[in-house]
């Protein structure tokens, strides 16, 4: 959430690049922005080459004109620092700024994400540019936020990074003996004698390509992921500090990318004033997966609203099939973002460029150059609605009694694991459980291992492969105090450095779960075992844990193979609470039923009951503050749906202004949304 006394409603706008166009077009853009009720633009995202044409020359003349123009036209600004792509002269003069790829090849100038995060050149000039921008525009009262760089990502394996990695390891582990221990370097005679012996893990050393990137030493590769994420975070933080020095009251962010594996966003969020992110689902992305991305972003700041920094108003140019958003879908996905915590709706881009790789990426203003397009009409309609209702929803939050634990170290480490199955997929496992909450209309937060568990009645931690130091103690206290905990196969195996916890799986979780996993059977793709739950047979896929009860109760047992009859679902009473274990992966029908049962046992209600068969296309979410509650009903189906409102008080649709009594029937047209407001 952009906290500013200048922001009175949900902001509406997006990336604007007037420097790519003749100045006589700018005023026409302003006219069309007014037609669309646009009130904010993100400026200066990729202007480093324009702003610093030579090492000792800065030229802000065009940006000055742009800033004066948007201020004159009453537009607020999310001001970017332009440091996502360095200028050509810098690469020519200082080649240390260029990244080295995983295969060891040094890049040349081109593309973006092309700056080494540990290059002294990049760090010097990126921070200097950010400071000059902040000092120059600090008196512009229409700047409501700063946007550092753009979509940080990628990785580098150059000499600068290798040296910085050694320093990072020295600070983390202290001695070479400790480093040898945590990386288990006695294996294959890899003992290191000095930190100078450390090399970056890529295709020249420990990593290799098979069906994906694999590694001989998981501890080394895991630490390099952590290091690379920290390196880019350090670049962000340096720019953050100089921006704050000149404009301490303006909030600073950078745009994230949902479930983006290379960067530990939970760590990054500590240094962001508010979370912002770019939402680009493919034409076949399940709407529940888009919702999960929003939940992750909202959870990075313990439930605070976030900014939707980018989405496409129509078509994305970079996907395999550049399928149009069907009529109504842009509006519906915008309200989906709001329903899950967005306090802005912003697009890339405002005017469609005429060259390079994004010239066919949709924009508010198309190549036609006028307002008589389907996309513009939809943008203008949404802008009018947000002008009407945007102040009511601003700042409201979601209250959930269920949580899913997500952890980047677990994602990295489980992906690097040398066995037991390449079908193990951390994000997919998270989604299996998230979708079950989603389809039961049960609010759920996505939290980190450092977050407080006490607000929740149920905490689910799928594929908790790495049980970090202290987290088992936190879980034990939570369950003993009456909480319910659910985890899955391949959990509790290793500690923070990916060293196996000996004494039997699931390691430190063994007591709380009341089970011992003796071995695990990897199920080949296309094959499955099976189990019976509530008189229905479900598949057991990917991995089947062969476990023994140590106090837990079996809820279901395998039906096939030599381990037929062994437990597959268990529950263990522990203190005042319960711990559940799912020893395999199954299908969506199972998860939907299983999660519903556990939520009923733990007293977590559904927001709204929906008829059987339409649940995947109906989405229910809620935001609230001290005075009102807003229930979002989104119909992603093509056809209209009739629902019965099981509410306890009259509610008013803030879009249509229709009032509904408890028990009333409501019809939600296809690809449409209803936002019901109940005054507390």
C-alpha positions as CSV (number, residue, x, y, z in Angstrom):
1,X,0.0,0.0,0.0
2,X,1.3,3.4,-0.9
3,X,0.8,5.3,2.4
4,X,0.6,8.9,1.5
5,X,-1.7,11.8,2.3
6,X,-1.7,12.4,-1.5
7,X,-3.4,9.1,-2.2
8,X,-7.2,9.1,-1.6
9,X,-8.3,6.2,-3.7
10,X,-7.0,3.1,-5.5
11,X,-4.5,4.5,-8.0
12,X,-5.1,3.8,-11.7
13,X,-2.5,4.1,-14.5
14,X,0.8,2.5,-15.3
15,X,4.1,2.6,-17.2
16,X,4.4,5.7,-19.5
17,X,7.4,6.2,-21.8
18,X,6.9,9.6,-23.5
19,X,10.6,9.8,-24.2
20,X,10.1,7.2,-27.0
21,X,7.7,9.6,-28.8
22,X,7.7,13.1,-30.4
23,X,6.6,15.8,-28.0
24,X,3.6,16.7,-30.0
25,X,2.0,13.4,-29.1
26,X,2.3,14.0,-25.3
27,X,-0.7,16.3,-25.0
28,X,-2.8,13.8,-26.9
29,X,-1.8,11.2,-24.4
30,X,-2.9,13.5,-21.6
31,X,-6.3,13.9,-23.2
32,X,-6.8,10.2,-23.4
33,X,-5.6,9.6,-19.9
34,X,-8.3,12.0,-18.7
35,X,-10.9,10.0,-20.7
36,X,-9.8,6.8,-19.0
37,X,-9.8,8.3,-15.5
38,X,-6.0,7.6,-15.2
39,X,-4.4,9.3,-12.2
40,X,-0.9,7.9,-11.9
41,X,2.0,7.1,-14.3
42,X,5.2,5.3,-13.7
43,X,8.0,7.3,-15.4
44,X,11.7,6.9,-16.2
45,X,12.0,3.1,-16.0
46,X,14.6,2.7,-18.8
47,X,16.1,6.1,-19.3
48,X,19.7,5.7,-18.1
49,X,21.1,6.1,-21.6
50,X,19.2,9.3,-22.0
51,X,20.0,10.7,-18.6
52,X,23.7,9.9,-18.7
53,X,25.0,10.0,-22.3
54,X,28.6,10.2,-21.1
55,X,30.5,9.3,-18.0
56,X,30.7,12.9,-16.8
57,X,27.6,14.3,-18.5
58,X,24.0,14.2,-17.2
59,X,21.0,15.5,-19.2
60,X,17.7,15.9,-17.4
61,X,16.1,18.3,-19.9
62,X,13.6,15.9,-21.5
63,X,12.7,14.3,-18.2
64,X,12.1,17.9,-16.8
65,X,9.6,18.5,-19.5
66,X,7.9,15.2,-18.9
67,X,7.7,15.8,-15.2
68,X,6.3,19.3,-15.7
69,X,3.8,18.1,-18.2
70,X,2.3,15.3,-16.0
71,X,2.2,17.7,-12.9
72,X,0.4,20.3,-15.0
73,X,-2.1,17.6,-16.0
74,X,-2.8,16.5,-12.4
75,X,-1.1,13.1,-12.6
76,X,0.7,11.5,-9.7
77,X,4.0,9.9,-10.4
78,X,5.7,6.6,-9.4
79,X,9.2,7.7,-10.2
80,X,11.7,5.0,-11.3
81,X,15.5,5.2,-11.1
82,X,16.3,3.8,-14.6
83,X,19.0,1.5,-13.4
84,X,17.6,-1.8,-14.9
85,X,19.7,-1.4,-18.1
86,X,23.1,0.3,-18.2
87,X,24.1,2.5,-21.2
88,X,26.3,1.2,-24.0
89,X,29.2,3.5,-23.2
90,X,29.5,2.0,-19.8
91,X,29.8,-1.5,-21.1
92,X,32.4,-0.5,-23.6
93,X,34.5,1.4,-21.1
94,X,34.0,-0.8,-18.0
95,X,33.5,-4.4,-19.1
96,X,33.3,-5.5,-15.4
97,X,29.7,-4.4,-15.5
98,X,28.8,-7.2,-17.9
99,X,27.4,-10.5,-16.5
100,X,28.8,-14.0,-17.0
101,X,26.4,-16.7,-17.8
102,X,26.0,-20.1,-16.1
103,X,28.1,-21.7,-18.8
104,X,31.0,-19.3,-18.2
105,X,30.5,-17.0,-21.2
106,X,30.8,-13.3,-20.6
107,X,27.9,-11.3,-22.1
108,X,28.2,-8.3,-24.3
109,X,26.1,-5.2,-24.2
110,X,22.4,-5.9,-24.8
111,X,19.1,-7.0,-23.4
112,X,18.3,-6.0,-19.8
113,X,19.2,-7.7,-16.5
114,X,22.6,-7.4,-18.0
115,X,24.5,-5.7,-15.1
116,X,26.6,-7.7,-12.7
117,X,25.2,-7.0,-9.2
118,X,28.8,-7.1,-7.7
119,X,30.4,-4.8,-10.3
120,X,32.0,-1.8,-8.7
121,X,31.1,0.2,-11.8
122,X,27.4,-0.7,-11.6
123,X,27.2,0.0,-7.9
124,X,28.9,3.3,-8.2
125,X,26.9,4.7,-11.1
126,X,23.5,3.3,-10.3
127,X,23.6,4.8,-6.9
128,X,24.9,8.1,-8.2
129,X,22.0,8.3,-10.8
130,X,19.4,7.5,-8.1
131,X,20.8,10.3,-5.9
132,X,20.9,12.8,-8.7
133,X,17.2,12.0,-9.6
134,X,16.1,12.3,-6.0
135,X,17.9,15.6,-5.4
136,X,16.5,17.0,-8.7
137,X,12.9,16.1,-8.2
138,X,12.5,16.2,-4.4
139,X,10.3,19.2,-4.5
140,X,7.7,17.7,-6.9
141,X,4.8,17.1,-4.6
142,X,3.1,14.7,-7.1
143,X,5.7,12.0,-6.6
144,X,3.9,9.4,-4.5
145,X,6.5,6.6,-4.7
146,X,9.9,5.6,-5.9
147,X,10.4,2.5,-8.1
148,X,14.0,1.2,-7.9
149,X,15.3,-0.5,-11.1
150,X,12.8,-2.9,-12.7
151,X,12.1,-6.6,-12.2
152,X,15.4,-7.6,-10.6
153,X,16.4,-11.1,-11.7
154,X,18.9,-13.4,-13.4
155,X,22.3,-14.3,-12.0
156,X,26.0,-13.8,-12.6
157,X,29.1,-16.0,-12.3
158,X,31.9,-13.5,-13.0
159,X,35.1,-12.9,-11.1
160,X,33.6,-10.1,-9.1
161,X,30.8,-12.3,-8.0
162,X,33.2,-15.1,-7.1
163,X,35.2,-12.8,-4.9
164,X,32.1,-11.4,-3.3
165,X,30.8,-14.9,-2.7
166,X,34.0,-15.7,-0.7
167,X,33.5,-12.6,1.4
168,X,29.8,-13.5,1.9
169,X,30.8,-17.0,3.1
170,X,33.5,-15.7,5.4
171,X,31.0,-13.4,7.1
172,X,28.4,-16.2,7.3
173,X,30.6,-19.1,8.5
174,X,33.7,-17.5,10.0
175,X,36.2,-20.3,9.4
176,X,37.1,-22.6,6.6
177,X,36.5,-25.6,8.9
178,X,32.9,-24.6,9.4
179,X,32.4,-24.1,5.7
180,X,33.8,-27.6,5.0
181,X,31.4,-29.0,7.6
182,X,28.2,-27.3,6.3
183,X,29.0,-28.2,2.7
184,X,30.1,-31.8,3.7
185,X,33.3,-31.3,1.8
186,X,34.8,-34.6,3.0
187,X,32.7,-36.1,0.3
188,X,34.6,-36.8,-2.9
189,X,37.7,-35.3,-1.3
190,X,36.5,-31.7,-1.8
191,X,38.1,-30.3,1.4
192,X,38.9,-26.6,1.1
193,X,42.1,-25.2,2.6
194,X,41.3,-21.5,2.2
195,X,38.3,-19.3,1.2
196,X,40.3,-18.6,-1.9
197,X,39.6,-22.2,-3.0
198,X,35.9,-21.4,-3.3
199,X,34.6,-21.1,-6.9
200,X,31.2,-20.2,-8.1
201,X,29.0,-23.2,-8.8
202,X,28.2,-23.3,-12.5
203,X,28.8,-25.5,-15.5
204,X,32.6,-25.0,-15.0
205,X,32.5,-26.5,-11.6
206,X,29.7,-28.3,-9.6
207,X,26.6,-27.8,-11.7
208,X,25.5,-29.5,-14.9
209,X,22.5,-29.7,-17.1
210,X,20.4,-32.9,-17.3
211,X,16.6,-32.5,-17.3
212,X,17.3,-29.3,-15.4
213,X,20.2,-27.7,-13.6
214,X,21.6,-30.3,-11.2
215,X,24.5,-30.0,-8.7
216,X,27.0,-32.3,-7.1
217,X,27.1,-30.3,-3.9
218,X,23.7,-29.0,-2.9
219,X,25.1,-26.9,0.0
220,X,27.3,-24.9,-2.4
221,X,24.5,-24.3,-4.9
222,X,22.1,-23.4,-2.2
223,X,24.4,-20.8,-0.7
224,X,25.1,-19.3,-4.1
225,X,21.3,-18.8,-4.6
226,X,21.2,-17.1,-1.2
227,X,24.3,-15.0,-2.1
228,X,23.0,-13.9,-5.5
229,X,19.6,-12.9,-4.0
230,X,21.5,-10.9,-1.3
231,X,23.8,-9.3,-3.9
232,X,20.8,-7.9,-5.9
233,X,19.1,-6.9,-2.7
234,X,22.3,-5.0,-1.7
235,X,22.1,-3.0,-5.0
236,X,18.4,-2.2,-4.3
237,X,19.2,-1.1,-0.7
238,X,22.0,1.3,-1.8
239,X,19.6,3.1,-4.1
240,X,16.9,3.0,-1.4
241,X,19.2,4.8,1.0
242,X,20.0,7.7,-1.2
243,X,16.4,8.1,-2.3
244,X,15.4,8.3,1.4
245,X,18.2,10.8,2.1
246,X,16.6,13.3,-0.2
247,X,12.9,12.3,0.1
248,X,12.4,10.6,3.4
249,X,8.6,10.8,3.4
250,X,8.1,9.1,0.0
251,X,7.8,5.4,0.0
252,X,10.2,3.2,-2.0
253,X,9.6,-0.2,-3.8
254,X,10.7,-2.3,-6.6
255,X,8.4,-4.5,-8.7
256,X,8.4,-8.2,-7.9
257,X,7.2,-11.1,-10.0
258,X,5.1,-13.4,-7.9
259,X,6.5,-16.9,-7.4
260,X,9.9,-15.9,-8.8
261,X,12.4,-18.6,-7.8
262,X,15.8,-16.7,-8.0
263,X,15.1,-14.1,-5.4
264,X,14.0,-14.5,-1.8
265,X,11.2,-12.0,-1.7
266,X,10.4,-12.7,1.9
267,X,13.9,-11.3,2.8
268,X,13.5,-8.5,0.2
269,X,10.2,-7.3,1.6
270,X,11.9,-6.3,4.9
271,X,13.6,-3.5,3.0
272,X,10.6,-2.4,0.9
273,X,8.2,0.3,2.1
274,X,5.4,-1.5,0.3
275,X,5.3,-4.5,-1.9
276,X,4.5,-4.2,-5.6
277,X,4.4,-6.8,-8.3
278,X,3.7,-7.5,-12.0
279,X,0.9,-10.0,-12.9
280,X,1.2,-11.6,-16.3
281,X,-0.8,-14.9,-16.4
282,X,-0.9,-16.9,-19.6
283,X,-4.1,-17.6,-21.4
284,X,-4.3,-21.0,-19.7
285,X,-3.1,-20.0,-16.2
286,X,-5.7,-21.2,-13.7
287,X,-7.3,-18.2,-12.0
288,X,-6.6,-19.9,-8.7
289,X,-2.9,-19.7,-9.5
290,X,-3.1,-16.0,-10.2
291,X,-4.9,-15.6,-6.8
292,X,-2.1,-17.5,-5.1
293,X,0.4,-15.1,-6.5
294,X,-1.5,-12.2,-5.1
295,X,-1.7,-14.0,-1.7
296,X,2.0,-14.4,-1.7
297,X,2.6,-10.7,-2.4
298,X,0.1,-9.7,0.3
299,X,1.8,-12.0,2.8
300,X,5.2,-10.5,2.3
301,X,4.2,-7.6,4.5
302,X,2.1,-9.6,7.0
303,X,-1.1,-8.9,5.2
304,X,-0.7,-5.2,4.2
305,X,-2.2,-4.2,0.9
306,X,0.2,-4.2,-2.1
307,X,0.5,-2.4,-5.4
308,X,-0.3,-4.1,-8.7
309,X,2.5,-2.3,-10.6
310,X,2.0,-4.0,-14.0
311,X,-0.5,-6.1,-15.9
312,X,-1.4,-6.0,-19.6
313,X,-4.7,-4.4,-20.6
314,X,-4.9,-6.8,-23.5
315,X,-2.3,-9.1,-24.9
316,X,1.2,-10.0,-23.7
317,X,3.8,-10.2,-26.5
318,X,6.3,-12.6,-24.9
319,X,4.2,-15.7,-24.3
320,X,4.2,-18.7,-26.6
321,X,0.7,-17.8,-27.7
322,X,-0.2,-14.1,-27.6
323,X,-3.9,-14.7,-26.9
324,X,-6.1,-11.7,-26.4
325,X,-7.8,-11.2,-23.1
326,X,-11.5,-11.8,-23.8
327,X,-14.0,-9.0,-23.2
328,X,-14.4,-8.4,-19.5
329,X,-11.3,-10.4,-18.5
330,X,-9.0,-7.4,-17.9
331,X,-11.6,-5.9,-15.6
332,X,-12.2,-9.2,-13.8
333,X,-8.5,-9.8,-13.2
334,X,-8.1,-6.3,-12.0
335,X,-10.8,-6.8,-9.4
336,X,-9.2,-10.2,-8.5
337,X,-6.1,-8.3,-7.6
338,X,-8.1,-5.8,-5.5
339,X,-10.0,-8.6,-3.9
340,X,-6.7,-10.2,-2.7
341,X,-5.1,-6.9,-1.4
342,X,-4.1,-4.6,-4.3
343,X,-4.5,-0.9,-3.6
344,X,-3.5,0.1,-7.2
345,X,-4.4,-1.1,-10.7
346,X,-1.6,-0.3,-13.1
347,X,-0.6,-1.4,-16.6
348,X,2.3,-1.9,-18.8
349,X,2.1,0.0,-21.0
350,X,0.3,3.3,-21.6
351,X,1.1,3.8,-25.2
352,X,2.2,0.9,-27.5
353,X,5.7,1.2,-28.7
354,X,6.6,0.9,-32.4
355,X,9.8,-1.1,-32.3
356,X,11.7,-3.8,-30.5
357,X,10.4,-6.8,-28.5
358,X,7.4,-5.1,-26.8
359,X,5.9,-3.5,-29.9
360,X,3.1,-6.0,-29.9
361,X,2.5,-5.9,-26.2
362,X,-0.9,-4.4,-25.5
363,X,-1.3,-0.8,-24.2
364,X,-4.0,1.6,-23.1
365,X,-3.4,3.6,-26.3
366,X,-2.9,1.2,-29.2
367,X,-1.0,1.7,-32.5
368,X,-4.3,3.1,-33.9
369,X,-3.6,6.1,-31.6
370,X,-7.2,6.9,-30.6
371,X,-9.8,5.9,-28.0
372,X,-12.0,4.0,-30.4
373,X,-10.7,0.5,-29.5
374,X,-12.2,-2.3,-27.4
375,X,-9.2,-2.2,-25.0
376,X,-9.4,1.5,-24.4
377,X,-13.2,1.3,-23.7
378,X,-12.6,-1.4,-21.1
379,X,-9.8,0.6,-19.5
380,X,-12.0,3.7,-19.4
381,X,-15.0,1.7,-17.9
382,X,-12.8,0.4,-15.1
383,X,-11.2,3.8,-14.5
384,X,-14.7,5.3,-14.0
385,X,-15.7,2.5,-11.5
386,X,-12.5,3.0,-9.5
387,X,-13.1,6.7,-9.4
388,X,-16.4,5.9,-7.8
389,X,-15.5,3.1,-5.4
390,X,-11.7,3.3,-5.0
391,X,-11.8,5.4,-1.8
392,X,-14.0,2.9,0.0
393,X,-11.7,-0.1,-0.4
394,X,-8.4,1.6,0.0
395,X,-6.4,0.3,2.9
396,X,-8.8,-2.5,3.8
397,X,-7.2,-5.9,4.7
398,X,-7.9,-9.6,4.6
399,X,-8.5,-11.6,7.8
400,X,-7.6,-15.3,7.5
401,X,-7.6,-18.2,10.0
402,X,-5.7,-20.5,7.8
403,X,-2.1,-20.1,6.5
404,X,0.3,-21.8,4.1
405,X,4.0,-21.7,4.9
406,X,6.2,-20.9,1.9
407,X,10.0,-20.6,2.1
408,X,12.5,-19.8,-0.6
409,X,15.2,-21.9,1.0
410,X,12.9,-24.9,0.9
411,X,12.1,-24.2,-2.8
412,X,15.8,-24.0,-3.7
413,X,16.9,-26.9,-1.6
414,X,14.1,-29.3,-2.6
415,X,14.7,-28.5,-6.3
416,X,18.4,-29.3,-6.0
417,X,17.9,-32.6,-4.2
418,X,19.7,-35.5,-5.7
419,X,16.6,-37.7,-5.5
420,X,14.2,-39.2,-4.8
421,X,12.1,-38.0,-7.8
422,X,12.5,-35.2,-10.4
423,X,8.7,-34.8,-10.1
424,X,9.0,-33.2,-6.7
425,X,7.9,-29.6,-7.3
426,X,7.8,-27.3,-4.3
427,X,5.6,-24.6,-6.0
428,X,3.2,-27.2,-7.4
429,X,2.9,-28.7,-3.9
430,X,2.0,-25.3,-2.5
431,X,-0.5,-24.8,-5.2
432,X,-2.2,-28.2,-4.6
433,X,-3.1,-27.0,-1.1
434,X,-3.8,-23.4,-2.0
435,X,-6.3,-24.4,-4.6
436,X,-8.1,-26.5,-2.1
437,X,-8.6,-23.5,0.2
438,X,-9.5,-21.3,-2.8
439,X,-12.2,-23.7,-4.1
440,X,-13.7,-24.0,-0.6
441,X,-13.9,-20.2,-0.4
442,X,-11.7,-20.2,2.7
443,X,-9.3,-17.2,3.1
444,X,-5.7,-18.2,3.5
445,X,-2.5,-16.3,4.1
446,X,0.8,-17.3,2.7
447,X,3.4,-16.7,5.4
448,X,7.1,-17.3,6.1
449,X,8.8,-19.5,8.7
450,X,9.6,-16.3,10.7
451,X,5.9,-15.1,10.9
452,X,3.8,-15.5,14.0
453,X,1.6,-18.6,13.9
454,X,-0.8,-17.7,16.7
455,X,-3.4,-15.9,14.6
456,X,-4.2,-19.1,12.7
457,X,-6.2,-22.2,13.5
458,X,-4.6,-24.2,10.8
459,X,-1.1,-23.9,9.4
460,X,-0.2,-26.0,6.3
461,X,3.5,-26.4,5.3
462,X,3.6,-28.5,2.1
463,X,6.9,-30.2,1.4
464,X,8.7,-28.8,4.4
465,X,11.9,-30.5,3.3
466,X,14.1,-28.1,5.2
467,X,13.1,-27.6,8.8
468,X,15.0,-24.5,9.7
469,X,16.6,-23.9,13.1
470,X,13.9,-23.2,15.7
471,X,10.9,-23.7,13.4
472,X,10.2,-27.2,14.8
473,X,10.1,-25.6,18.3
474,X,7.7,-22.9,17.0
475,X,5.4,-25.6,15.5
476,X,5.5,-27.7,18.7
477,X,4.4,-24.7,20.8
478,X,1.7,-23.8,18.3
479,X,0.2,-27.2,18.2
480,X,0.5,-27.8,22.0
481,X,-1.4,-24.6,22.4
482,X,-4.3,-25.9,20.3
483,X,-3.3,-25.2,16.7
484,X,-3.7,-27.6,13.8
485,X,-0.7,-28.4,11.6
486,X,-0.5,-30.1,8.3
487,X,2.5,-31.2,6.3
488,X,3.4,-33.7,3.6
489,X,5.8,-36.2,2.2
490,X,9.5,-35.2,1.9
491,X,9.3,-33.0,5.0
492,X,11.8,-32.6,7.9
493,X,14.7,-34.2,6.1
494,X,17.4,-31.6,6.4
495,X,18.6,-28.6,8.4
496,X,19.5,-25.1,7.2
497,X,22.5,-26.2,5.2
498,X,20.8,-29.2,3.5
499,X,22.6,-31.7,5.7
500,X,20.4,-34.7,6.6
501,X,19.0,-34.8,10.1
502,X,19.9,-38.3,11.3
503,X,17.7,-40.5,13.5
504,X,14.9,-41.1,11.1
505,X,12.6,-39.0,8.9
506,X,10.9,-36.6,9.4
507,X,13.7,-35.5,11.6
508,X,12.7,-32.9,14.2
509,X,9.1,-33.2,13.2
510,X,8.9,-36.8,14.2
511,X,7.4,-36.2,17.7
512,X,4.9,-33.7,16.6
513,X,3.6,-35.9,13.8
514,X,3.8,-39.2,15.7
515,X,5.3,-41.1,12.8
516,X,8.5,-42.6,11.5
517,X,9.1,-42.7,7.7
518,X,11.3,-45.7,7.0
519,X,11.7,-45.2,3.2
520,X,10.0,-43.6,0.2
521,X,8.9,-45.1,-3.1
522,X,9.2,-42.8,-6.2
523,X,6.3,-43.3,-8.5
524,X,7.2,-42.9,-12.2
525,X,5.3,-40.3,-14.2
526,X,1.9,-41.7,-15.4
527,X,1.8,-44.3,-12.7
528,X,0.1,-44.3,-9.3
529,X,-0.8,-46.2,-6.2
530,X,-4.1,-45.5,-4.5
531,X,-5.9,-45.0,-1.2
532,X,-9.4,-44.7,0.1
533,X,-10.7,-41.6,1.9
534,X,-14.4,-41.2,2.8
535,X,-15.4,-44.0,0.5
536,X,-13.7,-42.4,-2.5
537,X,-10.5,-43.8,-4.1
538,X,-7.8,-41.3,-4.9
539,X,-4.4,-41.6,-6.6
540,X,-1.1,-41.7,-4.8
541,X,1.5,-40.1,-7.0
542,X,5.1,-38.8,-7.2
543,X,6.3,-40.2,-3.8
544,X,4.8,-42.7,-1.4
545,X,6.2,-42.6,2.1
546,X,6.3,-46.0,3.9
547,X,5.7,-44.9,7.4
548,X,5.1,-46.4,10.9
549,X,2.8,-45.0,13.5
550,X,4.4,-43.7,16.7
551,X,1.3,-42.4,18.4
552,X,-0.5,-41.0,15.3
553,X,-3.8,-42.5,14.0
554,X,-4.1,-43.7,10.4
555,X,-6.9,-41.9,8.5
556,X,-6.2,-43.9,5.3
557,X,-3.9,-46.7,4.0
558,X,-2.3,-47.6,0.7
559,X,-4.2,-50.1,-1.4
560,X,-1.5,-51.5,-3.7
561,X,2.0,-52.9,-3.9
562,X,4.0,-54.5,-1.2
563,X,3.2,-51.6,1.2
564,X,-0.6,-52.0,0.8
565,X,-2.1,-51.4,4.3
566,X,0.6,-49.0,5.5
567,X,-0.7,-45.5,6.5
568,X,-0.9,-42.7,3.9
569,X,-2.9,-40.1,5.9
570,X,-2.4,-39.6,9.6
571,X,-3.4,-37.4,12.5
572,X,-1.6,-37.1,15.8
573,X,-3.0,-35.5,18.9
574,X,-0.3,-33.3,20.4
575,X,-1.0,-31.2,23.4
576,X,-4.3,-29.4,22.8
577,X,-3.9,-29.5,19.0
578,X,-3.5,-31.9,16.1
579,X,-0.9,-32.6,13.4
580,X,-1.8,-34.1,10.0
581,X,0.5,-35.8,7.5
582,X,-0.2,-36.6,3.9
583,X,2.4,-39.1,2.7
584,X,1.9,-38.7,-1.0
585,X,0.6,-36.3,-3.7
586,X,-2.9,-36.8,-4.9
587,X,-5.5,-35.0,-7.1
588,X,-7.5,-31.8,-6.7
589,X,-10.7,-33.6,-5.7
590,X,-8.8,-35.2,-2.7
591,X,-7.3,-31.9,-1.5
592,X,-10.6,-30.1,-1.8
593,X,-12.3,-32.7,0.4
594,X,-9.4,-33.1,2.8
595,X,-8.9,-29.4,3.5
596,X,-12.7,-28.9,3.9
597,X,-12.8,-31.6,6.5
598,X,-9.8,-30.2,8.5
599,X,-11.2,-26.7,8.3
600,X,-14.6,-27.9,9.6
601,X,-12.8,-29.7,12.5
602,X,-10.8,-26.6,13.3
603,X,-13.8,-24.2,13.1
604,X,-12.7,-22.3,9.9
605,X,-15.8,-21.3,7.9
606,X,-16.3,-20.8,4.2
607,X,-17.0,-17.2,3.1
608,X,-19.9,-18.4,1.0
609,X,-21.2,-21.8,-0.1
610,X,-21.2,-22.3,-3.8
611,X,-23.0,-25.0,-5.8
612,X,-21.2,-28.2,-6.7
613,X,-19.5,-28.1,-10.1
614,X,-19.0,-24.4,-10.5
615,X,-16.5,-23.8,-7.7
616,X,-13.4,-23.6,-9.9
617,X,-15.0,-20.7,-11.8
618,X,-16.4,-18.8,-8.8
619,X,-14.0,-16.9,-6.6
620,X,-14.9,-15.4,-3.2
621,X,-12.6,-13.1,-1.2
622,X,-13.0,-10.5,1.5
623,X,-11.4,-7.3,2.6
624,X,-12.4,-5.2,5.7
625,X,-11.6,-2.4,8.0
626,X,-13.0,-1.2,11.3
627,X,-16.2,0.1,9.8
628,X,-17.1,-2.1,6.8
629,X,-16.6,-5.5,5.2
630,X,-16.3,-6.0,1.4
631,X,-17.2,-9.4,-0.1
632,X,-15.9,-9.9,-3.6
633,X,-17.8,-12.5,-5.8
634,X,-16.0,-13.0,-9.1
635,X,-17.5,-15.2,-11.8
636,X,-14.7,-16.4,-14.1
637,X,-17.2,-18.6,-16.0
638,X,-18.6,-17.6,-19.4
639,X,-22.2,-18.2,-18.1
640,X,-24.1,-16.4,-15.4
641,X,-24.2,-18.1,-12.0
642,X,-27.0,-17.9,-9.3
643,X,-25.9,-17.9,-5.7
644,X,-27.7,-17.7,-2.4
645,X,-26.2,-15.2,0.0
646,X,-25.6,-16.8,3.4
647,X,-24.8,-13.5,5.1
648,X,-25.9,-12.2,8.5
649,X,-26.8,-8.7,7.5
650,X,-28.0,-6.6,4.5
651,X,-25.3,-5.8,1.9
652,X,-25.0,-3.4,-1.0
653,X,-23.2,-4.0,-4.2
654,X,-21.0,-0.9,-4.5
655,X,-20.8,-1.2,-8.3
656,X,-24.6,-1.5,-9.1
657,X,-25.8,0.0,-5.8
658,X,-28.3,-2.9,-5.4
659,X,-29.1,-4.1,-1.9
660,X,-29.4,-7.7,-0.9
661,X,-30.9,-9.2,2.3
662,X,-29.5,-12.4,4.0
663,X,-30.7,-15.5,2.1
664,X,-31.4,-13.5,-1.0
665,X,-30.5,-14.9,-4.5
666,X,-28.0,-13.1,-6.6
667,X,-27.1,-13.5,-10.2
668,X,-23.5,-12.8,-11.2
669,X,-23.1,-12.6,-15.0
670,X,-20.3,-14.4,-16.8
671,X,-16.9,-12.7,-16.6
672,X,-18.3,-10.2,-14.0
673,X,-17.9,-9.2,-10.4
674,X,-20.1,-8.1,-7.5
675,X,-18.6,-6.3,-4.5
676,X,-20.9,-6.5,-1.5
677,X,-20.4,-4.0,1.3
678,X,-21.7,-4.7,4.8
679,X,-21.5,-1.9,7.3
680,X,-20.3,-3.2,10.7
